[in-house]
Amino acid sequence: MTTTPLDPALEVHIDLSACTGKHDLLDRFAAALRFPSWFGHNWDAMHDCLTDLSWLPASAYRVVLSHPALLRQNEPETLASALQVLAGAAAFWADEGIAFTVSIIDEGTEPGADVEASS
C-alpha cells in the first residue's frame, strides 16, 4: 500500500499597506491566495474561496496580514468584516481537522494570532 505524503503547510503574506478599502482588500486576498476566476469580489465569495482552497492543498494554512493601520483607520468595518470571514473559514477548517490561522502584524509589533482554529 502506497501512502501519499501530506502537502506542506502553506503560509501566505498579504501586505495591507496603502490598502484603501474593500475592493482593494479583496483584490489582495485574491492575488495572494490565487482565487479562481469565478471569485465574485464580495464577502460571500471570499468565504466560498477560503473554505474551498482545492487549488492550494495544504496540511495547514496561515494567513499573515501586515501593515493594516491605514485600513483600520479609514475603514475599520472593512477590516472587521474580513476578520469575520476569516474566522468563519478557520471554523470550517477546524471541523475538517486542518489548522487555519490568521496573524496581524502592525509596524513595530510582534505577530499576534487574531483568528485561530485547529483540530
trRosetta pair geometry for C-beta under 8 A, 3 or more apart (Angstrom, degrees):
i j d omega theta_ij theta_ji phi_ij phi_ji
6 59 4.2 63 152 -82 126 119
7 10 7.7 0 134 -41 112 101
7 57 4.6 134 -4 117 160 91
7 58 5.0 -101 107 -109 116 35
7 59 5.7 -175 74 -30 63 76
8 58 6.6 -37 92 -141 44 84
8 59 6.3 -60 -164 16 16 109
9 58 5.8 72 -143 176 29 112
9 59 5.4 -65 -69 66 63 91
9 60 4.0 -16 -120 59 101 96
9 61 7.3 -163 -164 -68 75 23
9 62 6.8 36 165 -3 113 103
9 99 7.8 -14 -124 69 115 114
10 56 6.0 70 -114 164 174 110
10 58 3.8 -95 -8 -92 107 157
10 60 7.3 -173 28 88 63 51
10 61 5.4 -12 67 -113 97 66
10 62 7.2 -175 96 30 52 68
11 61 8.0 149 -87 -166 38 44
11 62 4.4 -13 -111 69 79 108
11 63 7.9 180 -156 -78 53 24
11 64 6.6 26 -178 -11 95 112
12 32 5.1 112 176 157 118 108
12 33 5.9 30 -155 -80 170 76
12 61 7.5 -12 7 -166 105 89
12 62 7.2 169 25 89 63 56
12 63 5.3 -17 67 -113 98 67
12 64 7.0 -177 90 25 46 74
13 32 7.2 -134 79 -144 39 130
13 64 4.7 -24 -108 71 69 109
13 66 6.4 7 -169 -5 98 117
14 28 5.2 104 -164 146 108 111
14 29 6.4 2 -118 -86 152 57
14 32 4.7 -84 -88 -35 92 169
14 63 6.6 3 2 -174 115 94
14 64 7.0 165 23 83 67 53
14 65 5.3 -21 70 -107 100 64
14 66 7.2 169 83 21 48 74
15 28 7.3 -128 63 -153 57 133
15 66 5.4 -29 -112 68 59 103
15 67 6.0 18 -163 39 73 120
16 19 4.2 -50 -166 -3 72 138
16 25 7.1 16 -125 -111 102 86
16 28 6.9 143 -94 109 64 171
16 65 5.7 26 -21 -175 125 92
16 66 6.4 175 20 78 82 44
16 67 5.2 -172 66 85 73 74
16 68 4.5 24 83 -92 148 62
16 70 7.4 -168 137 51 88 92
16 71 5.4 -64 169 -1 122 135
17 66 7.3 -26 -28 113 91 86
17 67 3.7 -17 -60 128 86 149
17 70 6.9 87 -150 11 45 124
18 70 6.4 40 -85 48 21 163
19 24 5.0 168 -156 118 70 121
19 25 5.5 70 -175 -76 128 75
19 28 6.5 -54 -106 -18 118 149
19 68 7.4 -29 43 -128 131 58
19 70 6.4 150 53 81 66 110
19 71 4.6 -10 88 -61 110 119
20 24 4.8 95 45 -3 77 155
20 70 7.5 -41 -88 135 48 122
20 71 7.6 -118 -78 -92 7 79
20 74 7.2 -41 -151 95 53 151
20 75 7.8 80 160 -3 39 132
21 24 5.4 94 53 19 59 104
21 25 6.8 -110 116 -7 30 98
21 71 7.6 175 -77 -126 26 88
21 74 7.5 -81 -74 115 76 117
21 75 5.3 114 -115 -35 67 164
21 78 6.0 -163 -159 -79 52 167
22 25 5.6 -59 -145 37 27 112
22 26 6.2 24 160 -16 66 108
22 75 7.1 -128 -39 162 73 153
22 78 4.8 -136 -71 -129 76 120
22 81 7.6 -2 -111 68 107 139
23 26 5.9 -57 -147 39 28 109
23 27 6.4 32 152 -21 63 106
23 41 6.7 22 -130 -175 72 120
24 27 5.7 -53 -149 34 30 114
24 28 6.5 30 153 -20 63 104
25 28 5.8 -56 -152 33 31 110
25 29 6.6 28 152 -15 65 104
25 71 6.7 92 -77 -129 118 145
25 78 6.0 162 -2 160 153 118
25 79 7.8 -159 -108 -85 153 57
25 82 5.9 -100 162 -74 141 143
26 29 5.7 -52 -148 37 35 111
26 30 6.2 37 153 -22 66 107
26 41 5.0 109 130 -145 147 69
26 42 7.5 3 -113 -59 155 16
26 46 6.3 -110 -125 -73 95 120
27 30 5.6 -56 -146 37 30 113
27 31 6.3 26 157 -16 65 107
27 41 7.6 14 -63 -119 67 107
28 31 6.0 -54 -145 38 29 108
28 32 6.1 22 160 -14 65 113
29 32 6.0 -62 -140 42 27 106
29 33 5.8 -10 173 15 67 116
29 35 7.0 47 121 -31 81 127
29 46 6.2 32 107 -133 155 111
29 82 7.7 -166 -54 -143 139 117
30 33 6.8 -73 -133 55 17 86
30 34 7.8 46 169 -126 51 6
30 35 4.1 -70 -137 31 73 124
30 39 5.4 162 -118 109 116 164
30 41 7.5 -33 -49 -88 143 76
30 49 7.8 -2 -106 137 70 177
31 34 7.5 14 -176 -74 25 44
33 49 6.9 116 112 143 132 122
33 50 7.5 -14 169 -92 168 71
33 53 7.4 -72 -177 -109 114 94
33 56 6.6 -97 -168 -8 75 158
33 63 7.9 -23 -71 -105 118 115
34 55 6.2 -122 109 116 114 127
34 56 6.4 135 54 -57 115 117
35 39 4.0 47 142 -61 129 147
35 49 4.7 -18 -125 -143 105 155
36 39 6.0 145 68 -31 57 87
36 49 7.2 -168 21 -115 82 107
36 55 6.5 149 -61 -21 96 151
38 45 8.0 -151 127 -149 73 116
39 45 5.3 118 -164 157 60 122
39 46 7.7 56 -157 -80 105 51
39 49 5.7 10 -105 -61 104 139
40 44 7.3 -12 69 79 130 90
40 45 3.5 -171 46 -68 92 152
41 45 6.4 6 15 64 22 145
42 45 5.0 89 53 12 72 104
42 46 7.1 -131 98 -8 35 90
43 46 5.5 -53 -148 34 34 114
43 47 6.4 37 153 -19 66 103
43 81 5.9 -85 -99 165 134 115
43 82 8.0 -132 -115 -87 94 49
43 85 5.5 -145 -161 -75 90 131
44 47 5.6 -52 -152 35 32 113
44 48 6.4 36 150 -21 65 104
45 48 5.4 -48 -146 34 36 116
45 49 6.4 34 155 -17 65 103
46 49 5.9 -57 -150 38 30 107
46 50 6.1 24 155 -15 66 111
46 82 7.6 -71 146 -126 163 72
46 85 5.2 25 104 172 119 155
47 50 5.8 -60 -141 42 28 107
47 51 6.1 9 164 -4 65 114
47 85 5.1 -120 -72 -152 85 98
47 88 5.8 -16 -130 95 112 136
47 89 6.6 -155 -139 -62 62 91
48 51 6.4 -71 -145 46 22 98
48 52 6.3 16 157 -19 62 116
49 52 5.8 -66 -146 37 30 108
49 53 7.2 83 163 -60 61 63
50 53 6.8 15 -157 -44 29 105
50 85 6.8 123 21 151 152 97
50 86 7.1 -125 -157 -109 162 52
50 88 7.8 99 89 87 131 88
50 89 3.7 -58 136 -104 124 143
50 92 7.8 123 116 48 89 138
51 88 7.6 -57 -58 127 121 92
51 89 5.5 -139 -63 -121 77 78
51 92 4.5 -30 -122 124 109 168
51 93 7.5 -144 -122 -49 66 78
52 55 7.9 35 122 6 102 83
53 56 4.9 -64 -170 60 88 94
53 57 7.3 135 133 -82 89 37
53 58 7.5 -55 151 20 131 96
53 61 7.1 -67 -146 -77 169 145
54 57 6.8 8 -158 -64 39 86
58 61 5.6 113 78 -71 136 74
58 98 7.7 111 93 -166 76 127
59 98 7.0 -158 174 -134 36 95
60 98 6.1 -175 -100 -174 52 77
60 99 4.0 5 -136 61 109 101
60 100 7.3 -160 -166 -69 65 43
60 101 7.8 12 171 6 106 96
60 118 7.6 4 -129 -120 115 107
61 93 6.8 -99 29 -130 118 169
61 98 7.1 50 2 147 92 110
61 99 7.0 -169 38 102 57 64
61 100 4.6 9 63 -118 108 74
61 101 7.3 175 96 28 63 57
62 99 7.8 1 -63 123 80 105
62 100 7.8 -177 -77 -155 38 39
62 101 4.9 -8 -115 66 77 95
62 102 7.6 167 -162 -84 54 31
62 103 7.0 9 -176 2 99 104
63 86 6.8 -120 62 -136 144 126
63 100 7.8 17 -3 -177 100 80
63 101 7.3 -168 30 97 66 49
63 102 4.7 -15 68 -110 99 79
63 103 7.5 176 90 27 52 62
64 102 7.7 171 -83 -158 30 52
64 103 5.0 -12 -115 65 73 99
64 104 7.9 160 -163 -90 54 22
64 105 6.3 17 -178 -7 100 114
64 111 6.7 -47 -135 -128 110 131
65 68 5.8 34 142 -56 113 118
65 102 6.7 20 -6 -176 106 98
65 103 7.1 -172 29 92 70 48
65 104 4.9 -22 72 -109 103 70
65 105 7.1 175 88 22 49 70
66 104 7.7 157 -88 -163 32 50
66 105 4.4 -17 -110 66 80 106
67 70 7.6 14 153 10 88 95
67 105 7.4 -7 -28 92 51 82
67 106 7.3 105 -100 -133 31 43
67 107 6.4 47 -104 -47 77 91
68 71 5.1 -66 -166 53 73 110
68 72 5.1 78 133 -31 94 106
68 79 6.0 96 -176 -122 126 136
68 104 5.9 -39 3 -156 137 114
68 106 6.8 -70 41 -91 84 79
69 72 5.6 -59 -142 39 26 112
69 73 6.2 22 160 -18 64 110
69 106 6.3 93 -59 -141 95 97
69 107 6.9 -34 -27 9 134 105
70 73 5.8 -58 -147 38 28 109
70 74 6.0 -1 166 4 66 115
71 74 6.4 -67 -131 50 24 92
71 75 5.7 -49 -165 58 65 93
71 76 7.9 124 138 -86 64 37
71 78 6.3 -99 -174 84 102 116
71 79 5.1 122 130 -62 109 112
72 76 5.6 40 -164 -101 51 78
72 79 5.4 -11 -89 -1 64 165
73 76 7.4 51 -75 -56 4 89
75 78 3.9 18 137 12 117 120
75 79 6.8 131 103 -14 77 83
76 79 5.7 -55 -152 40 41 109
76 80 6.0 42 151 -21 71 108
77 80 5.4 -52 -142 40 34 115
77 81 6.2 39 155 -23 65 103
78 81 5.8 -51 -147 34 29 111
78 82 6.5 30 153 -18 62 105
79 82 5.7 -54 -149 36 33 112
79 83 6.4 31 154 -17 66 106
80 83 5.8 -56 -148 38 31 110
80 84 6.4 35 151 -23 64 105
81 84 5.5 -53 -150 33 33 114
81 85 6.6 33 152 -18 65 102
82 85 5.7 -53 -151 35 33 110
82 86 6.3 34 150 -18 65 107
83 86 5.4 -51 -144 39 35 114
83 87 6.3 42 152 -24 65 101
83 102 7.3 -180 -130 109 75 154
83 114 6.5 -63 -140 130 122 129
83 115 6.2 -176 -163 -50 82 128
84 87 5.6 -48 -148 32 32 114
84 88 6.7 34 151 -18 61 102
85 88 5.7 -53 -155 34 34 114
85 89 6.6 34 148 -18 65 104
86 89 5.5 -52 -149 36 35 112
86 90 6.3 40 151 -23 66 102
86 102 4.8 34 165 -48 141 157
86 115 4.9 128 120 65 109 171
87 90 5.5 -49 -147 33 33 115
87 91 6.5 34 153 -19 64 103
87 115 4.9 -125 -83 -134 70 121
87 117 7.9 106 -158 -27 56 119
88 91 5.7 -52 -150 35 32 111
88 92 6.5 36 151 -21 64 104
89 92 5.5 -51 -149 34 34 115
89 93 6.3 27 156 -13 67 106
89 100 5.8 -115 127 145 90 154
90 93 6.0 -58 -146 41 29 105
90 94 6.2 36 153 -26 64 106
90 100 4.5 -154 -112 89 61 105
90 101 7.0 70 -118 -90 118 34
90 102 7.0 -97 -62 -6 126 102
90 115 5.1 -165 -27 156 151 102
90 116 6.4 -179 -160 -177 144 8
90 117 3.7 132 157 14 93 113
91 94 5.5 -50 -146 31 31 116
91 95 6.7 34 154 -19 62 102
91 117 5.4 -178 -79 -81 38 168
92 95 5.9 -60 -162 32 30 111
92 96 6.8 19 146 -11 64 109
92 100 7.7 8 66 22 78 154
93 96 5.3 -59 -150 42 41 111
93 98 4.4 -79 -177 80 97 94
93 99 7.0 9 129 123 122 7
93 100 3.8 96 52 -16 152 126
93 117 6.3 133 71 90 87 113
94 97 7.6 51 -178 -69 31 19
94 98 7.6 -109 -76 61 24 51
94 99 7.7 42 -92 -108 68 39
94 100 7.1 -102 -42 29 71 97
94 117 3.5 -83 -52 156 126 114
94 118 6.1 -48 -111 -21 88 4
94 119 6.3 169 -155 -71 59 52
96 119 8.0 -89 89 -72 46 112
97 119 4.0 39 -146 -90 58 144
98 118 7.8 -86 129 -136 25 63
98 119 6.8 49 -22 -31 18 112
99 116 7.8 -14 -162 -164 92 81
99 117 7.2 178 -141 96 52 51
99 118 3.7 2 -104 -112 90 101
99 119 6.8 -94 -56 7 71 77
100 116 8.0 172 89 -144 52 41
100 117 5.9 2 56 60 86 91
100 118 7.6 175 22 -81 48 64
101 113 5.6 -49 -170 -135 115 113
101 115 6.8 161 -157 93 47 67
101 116 4.6 10 -118 -113 92 81
101 117 7.6 -175 -79 31 61 48
101 118 7.3 -11 -55 -54 99 103
102 113 7.1 111 76 -154 47 66
102 114 5.7 -53 100 62 97 89
102 115 3.9 22 41 52 115 106
102 116 7.3 -140 32 -64 64 57
103 111 4.4 25 167 -177 139 107
103 112 6.1 153 -151 74 87 31
103 113 5.3 -53 -91 -92 83 51
103 114 6.6 133 -125 6 31 82
104 111 7.6 155 73 -149 30 66
104 112 6.4 -25 58 64 76 85
104 114 5.1 30 -1 -18 107 135
105 109 6.7 -174 -159 79 58 88
105 110 7.8 -77 -126 155 88 22
105 111 4.8 -40 -82 -95 99 75
105 112 7.8 147 -86 17 52 66
106 109 4.6 38 64 26 90 125
109 112 7.1 -36 142 -15 121 109
113 116 4.8 23 167 -49 129 124
